[in-house]
Amino acid sequence: MPQHHWQEVGGHLCDPVDPRDYDAQSSAVEAQLALLPPRRNHWRTDQPGVAEQVDLRAFLGFSDPDGGRCSAAALVVVALFQYFQRRVRQVDEAYSAAFLQSIADRYAATPEEAISLRTMFKVAAQYGLLPQRRGPDGLRNDPEEAFLYASCERPSQLVYFHPTANDLDAWVRLHGVRLFLQAGFPLVAVADLARVELRPRAELRSSPATSVLRSVVIAGYDDAGDEEGEPRGALLVTPLLGIEWGHAGYGWMPYTATLEGALQDVWTMFCPEWVGGGLMHPLTMQHDFRARPR
């Protein structure tokens, strides 16, 4: 199978694997996910534990009050946070991606250095997110900073993690993404937009092209057309470029493209404040990601 060659494009950085990262089976994450109810029993007969289609777009939006002045990594982390706030807490609040970016920039060695998803999550967990209505776009090293920090919303015990360990088979990692989506968890990742299909779902095809890397939100999947041993479904993704991009802001990344490495550095987040809203335990019925799905 051809391998995808990664390079940094347009400031979107795909982090190397770090053994210190949490995944869904890390003890700190397991303790949080244990607060969720088991998933409902509406499984497929040919592959127990996975629904054929999932679509989480209802709680995602394209509002960008920061006017495109920050990285895609900041936008997708804020979008993920807003999703859980809307779905579980019924809080329809816009949060400042520019404020998150301004803090993350202080971690960079140079002003031009790209900020990874891991760093964005670290900043969100440590400092919280600032409601857009609370103040200016970013930090200016003035006395107002203390007010902005105090205005941030900091969910208690927030954890950010990979849905599966990064050293697993690509099919198993894809299966883990689908399990989390079915449980109500959107995910974020670095994707090659050249492999995202913008045509209607029924015409889905995949062909390599020049890499265009960008952080995206994974909002669902469709297994239509799966064949044993060669999955032909696709993940529903959005780069948060507005409703003019793709089909109302979304496109489809074929499973074949993800298995070839066109989707990397996959993350999601959770905290005890987000118990409810229909979220389910993603690993119920299938705890062992090391067994290849059949």
TORDO-770929 format. One record per residue (C-alpha): residue in one letter; z, x, y. Coordinates in steps of 0.1 Angstrom, whole numbers, padded with zeros to 4 digits, always signed. Each point is the difference from the previous one (the first is absolute). Example, Ala and Ser with C-alpha at 12.3 -4.5 7.8 and 13.67 -1.06 7.14 Angstrom:
// TORDO-770929
{a, {+0078, +0123, -0045}};
{s, {-0007, +0014, +0034}};
//
This chain:
// TORDO-770929
{m, {+0000, +0000, +0000}};
{p, {-0009, +0015, +0034}};
{q, {+0029, +0011, +0021}};
{h, {+0004, -0009, +0037}};
{h, {+0003, +0030, +0023}};
{w, {+0025, -0006, +0027}};
{q, {-0001, +0014, +0035}};
{e, {+0018, -0009, +0032}};
{v, {-0023, -0021, +0022}};
{g, {+0008, -0016, +0033}};
{g, {+0037, +0010, +0000}};
{h, {+0008, -0020, -0032}};
{l, {+0020, +0022, -0023}};
{c, {+0004, -0005, -0037}};
{d, {+0033, +0017, -0009}};
{p, {+0002, +0023, -0031}};
{v, {+0022, -0013, -0028}};
{d, {+0037, +0007, +0006}};
{p, {+0024, -0002, -0030}};
{r, {+0028, -0011, +0024}};
{d, {-0018, -0033, +0007}};
{y, {+0015, -0031, -0014}};
{d, {-0020, -0022, -0023}};
{a, {+0008, -0035, -0014}};
{q, {+0020, +0015, -0029}};
{s, {+0022, +0022, +0022}};
{s, {+0036, -0011, -0002}};
{a, {+0003, -0007, +0038}};
{v, {-0031, -0023, -0002}};
{e, {+0010, -0016, -0033}};
{a, {+0033, -0010, +0015}};
{q, {-0018, -0018, +0029}};
{l, {-0026, -0017, -0021}};
{a, {+0027, -0012, -0024}};
{l, {+0010, -0025, +0028}};
{l, {-0033, -0019, -0005}};
{p, {-0006, -0028, -0025}};
{p, {-0023, +0006, -0030}};
{r, {-0036, -0008, +0005}};
{r, {-0013, -0034, -0010}};
{n, {-0016, -0006, -0033}};
{h, {-0036, -0007, +0008}};
{w, {-0015, +0030, -0018}};
{r, {-0035, +0006, -0013}};
{t, {-0003, -0004, -0038}};
{d, {-0020, +0032, -0004}};
{q, {+0023, +0022, +0021}};
{p, {+0035, -0012, +0002}};
{g, {+0017, +0006, +0033}};
{v, {-0029, -0001, +0025}};
{a, {-0017, -0029, +0018}};
{e, {-0037, +0000, +0004}};
{q, {+0000, -0003, +0039}};
{v, {+0026, +0006, +0027}};
{d, {-0005, -0005, +0038}};
{l, {+0028, +0008, +0025}};
{r, {-0021, -0004, +0032}};
{a, {+0020, -0030, +0012}};
{f, {+0029, +0022, +0013}};
{l, {-0022, +0028, +0013}};
{g, {-0015, +0001, +0035}};
{f, {-0023, +0021, +0022}};
{s, {+0020, +0000, +0032}};
{d, {-0002, +0034, +0016}};
{p, {+0020, -0002, +0033}};
{d, {-0002, +0038, +0002}};
{g, {-0037, -0001, +0007}};
{g, {-0010, +0025, -0026}};
{r, {+0020, +0028, +0016}};
{c, {+0016, +0011, -0033}};
{s, {-0009, +0011, -0035}};
{a, {-0010, -0022, -0029}};
{a, {+0031, +0013, -0018}};
{a, {+0023, -0015, +0027}};
{l, {-0020, -0033, +0000}};
{v, {+0002, -0006, -0038}};
{v, {+0038, +0009, -0002}};
{v, {+0007, -0025, +0028}};
{a, {-0023, -0026, -0017}};
{l, {+0020, +0004, -0032}};
{f, {+0033, -0004, +0018}};
{q, {-0013, -0031, +0018}};
{y, {-0012, -0015, -0033}};
{f, {+0035, +0000, -0015}};
{q, {+0016, -0012, +0032}};
{r, {-0025, -0030, +0001}};
{r, {+0001, -0008, -0036}};
{v, {+0037, +0003, -0008}};
{r, {+0018, -0003, +0033}};
{q, {-0025, -0023, +0018}};
{v, {+0001, +0024, +0030}};
{d, {-0034, +0000, +0017}};
{e, {+0006, +0031, +0021}};
{a, {-0025, +0026, +0012}};
{y, {+0013, +0036, -0004}};
{s, {-0013, +0030, +0019}};
{a, {-0021, +0024, -0020}};
{a, {-0003, +0022, +0031}};
{f, {+0038, +0004, +0001}};
{l, {+0001, +0009, -0036}};
{q, {-0029, +0025, +0006}};
{s, {+0018, +0016, +0030}};
{i, {+0030, +0008, -0022}};
{a, {-0021, +0012, -0029}};
{d, {-0019, +0023, +0024}};
{r, {+0032, +0019, +0005}};
{y, {-0001, +0010, -0036}};
{a, {-0034, +0016, +0004}};
{a, {-0004, +0037, +0004}};
{t, {-0028, -0004, +0025}};
{p, {-0012, -0031, +0021}};
{e, {-0032, -0001, -0021}};
{e, {+0018, +0000, -0034}};
{a, {-0007, -0031, -0021}};
{i, {+0031, -0020, -0009}};
{s, {+0002, -0011, -0037}};
{l, {+0011, -0033, -0014}};
{r, {+0031, +0017, -0014}};
{t, {+0011, +0011, +0035}};
{m, {-0007, -0035, +0015}};
{f, {+0022, -0016, -0026}};
{k, {+0027, +0026, +0006}};
{v, {+0000, -0007, +0037}};
{a, {+0001, -0038, -0006}};
{a, {+0029, +0004, -0024}};
{q, {+0020, +0023, +0022}};
{y, {-0006, -0016, +0035}};
{g, {-0012, -0035, -0008}};
{l, {-0029, -0019, +0017}};
{l, {+0000, -0011, +0036}};
{p, {-0010, -0036, +0009}};
{q, {-0030, +0002, +0023}};
{r, {+0017, -0023, +0025}};
{r, {+0028, +0025, +0005}};
{g, {-0016, +0027, +0020}};
{p, {-0028, +0025, +0006}};
{d, {-0024, +0014, -0025}};
{g, {+0017, +0033, -0007}};
{l, {+0026, +0025, +0009}};
{r, {+0000, +0018, +0033}};
{n, {+0031, +0022, -0001}};
{d, {+0019, -0020, +0026}};
{p, {+0033, -0020, -0001}};
{e, {-0018, -0031, -0012}};
{e, {-0004, +0017, -0035}};
{a, {+0036, -0010, -0009}};
{f, {-0008, -0036, +0007}};
{l, {-0031, +0001, -0021}};
{y, {+0017, +0016, -0030}};
{a, {+0028, -0026, +0002}};
{s, {-0026, -0028, +0001}};
{c, {-0016, +0011, -0033}};
{e, {+0005, -0021, -0031}};
{r, {+0013, +0021, -0029}};
{p, {+0001, -0018, -0034}};
{s, {+0030, +0012, -0020}};
{q, {-0008, +0022, -0030}};
{l, {-0037, +0000, +0005}};
{v, {-0018, +0019, -0027}};
{y, {-0037, +0011, +0000}};
{f, {-0016, +0010, -0033}};
{h, {-0031, +0003, -0022}};
{p, {-0006, -0029, -0024}};
{t, {-0003, +0024, -0028}};
{a, {+0005, +0037, -0006}};
{n, {-0029, +0020, +0013}};
{d, {-0005, +0021, -0032}};
{l, {-0010, -0031, -0021}};
{d, {-0034, -0009, -0012}};
{a, {-0022, -0016, +0028}};
{w, {-0003, -0032, -0019}};
{v, {+0037, -0003, -0004}};
{r, {+0005, +0007, +0038}};
{l, {-0026, -0027, +0008}};
{h, {+0019, -0024, -0024}};
{g, {+0032, +0007, +0019}};
{v, {-0016, -0009, +0033}};
{r, {-0011, -0033, -0015}};
{l, {+0035, -0007, -0013}};
{f, {+0015, +0005, +0034}};
{l, {-0027, -0022, +0017}};
{q, {+0007, -0028, -0024}};
{a, {+0037, +0002, +0007}};
{g, {-0008, -0005, +0037}};
{f, {+0001, +0036, +0012}};
{p, {-0030, +0012, +0021}};
{l, {-0005, +0038, +0000}};
{v, {-0014, +0026, +0023}};
{a, {-0022, +0030, -0010}};
{v, {-0026, +0025, +0012}};
{a, {-0034, -0013, -0009}};
{d, {-0036, +0012, +0002}};
{l, {-0016, -0029, +0020}};
{a, {-0034, +0012, -0013}};
{r, {+0010, -0015, -0034}};
{v, {+0011, -0033, +0015}};
{e, {-0025, -0028, -0006}};
{l, {-0006, -0024, +0030}};
{r, {-0024, -0023, -0019}};
{p, {+0012, -0033, -0016}};
{r, {+0022, +0004, -0030}};
{a, {-0027, -0012, -0024}};
{e, {-0023, +0028, +0010}};
{l, {+0025, +0028, -0004}};
{r, {-0014, +0034, -0008}};
{s, {+0013, +0035, +0006}};
{s, {-0019, +0032, +0008}};
{p, {+0013, +0033, +0014}};
{a, {-0007, +0009, +0037}};
{t, {+0013, +0022, +0027}};
{s, {+0038, -0001, +0001}};
{v, {+0016, -0020, +0028}};
{l, {+0037, +0002, -0005}};
{r, {+0024, -0025, +0016}};
{s, {+0034, -0015, -0007}};
{v, {-0003, -0036, -0013}};
{v, {+0021, -0029, -0011}};
{i, {-0007, -0012, -0036}};
{a, {+0004, -0038, +0002}};
{g, {-0011, -0012, -0034}};
{y, {-0024, +0004, -0029}};
{d, {-0026, -0019, -0021}};
{d, {-0005, +0008, -0037}};
{a, {-0033, -0020, -0002}};
{g, {-0025, +0016, -0023}};
{d, {+0025, +0022, -0018}};
{e, {-0012, +0014, -0033}};
{e, {+0021, +0016, -0026}};
{g, {+0001, +0038, +0006}};
{e, {-0019, -0003, +0033}};
{p, {+0017, -0020, +0027}};
{r, {-0025, -0016, +0025}};
{g, {+0025, -0016, +0024}};
{a, {+0010, +0011, +0034}};
{l, {+0029, +0004, +0024}};
{l, {+0000, -0019, +0033}};
{v, {+0006, +0024, +0029}};
{t, {+0001, +0000, +0038}};
{p, {-0001, +0030, +0023}};
{l, {+0014, -0022, +0028}};
{l, {-0031, +0005, +0022}};
{g, {-0001, -0037, +0010}};
{i, {-0017, -0031, -0014}};
{e, {-0034, +0013, +0010}};
{w, {+0001, +0027, -0027}};
{g, {-0012, -0010, -0035}};
{h, {+0007, -0036, -0010}};
{a, {+0025, -0012, +0026}};
{g, {+0016, +0034, +0000}};
{y, {+0001, +0006, -0038}};
{g, {-0021, +0017, -0026}};
{w, {+0000, +0006, -0038}};
{m, {+0006, +0034, -0016}};
{p, {-0013, -0001, -0036}};
{y, {+0024, +0011, -0028}};
{t, {-0026, +0026, -0010}};
{a, {+0004, +0016, +0035}};
{t, {+0038, +0001, -0003}};
{l, {-0003, +0016, -0034}};
{e, {-0022, +0027, +0015}};
{g, {+0026, +0008, +0026}};
{a, {-0012, -0020, +0030}};
{l, {+0035, -0014, +0006}};
{q, {+0029, +0024, +0003}};
{d, {+0036, +0003, +0013}};
{v, {+0010, -0036, -0008}};
{w, {+0033, -0012, +0014}};
{t, {+0021, -0032, +0006}};
{m, {+0035, -0007, +0012}};
{f, {+0029, -0023, -0006}};
{c, {+0036, -0006, +0011}};
{p, {+0027, -0025, -0010}};
{e, {-0006, -0021, +0031}};
{w, {-0034, -0010, -0014}};
{v, {+0013, -0018, -0032}};
{g, {-0016, -0034, +0000}};
{g, {-0032, -0014, +0014}};
{g, {-0015, -0002, -0035}};
{l, {+0001, +0038, -0007}};
{m, {+0005, +0008, -0036}};
{h, {+0011, +0030, -0020}};
{p, {-0033, +0019, -0005}};
{l, {+0009, +0017, -0033}};
{t, {+0013, -0030, -0019}};
{m, {-0017, -0004, -0034}};
{q, {-0015, +0035, +0002}};
{h, {+0023, +0029, +0008}};
{d, {-0019, +0029, -0016}};
{f, {-0029, +0011, +0023}};
{r, {-0007, +0028, -0024}};
{a, {-0016, -0023, -0025}};
{r, {-0037, -0006, +0008}};
{p, {-0006, -0038, +0006}};
{r, {-0021, -0017, -0026}};
//
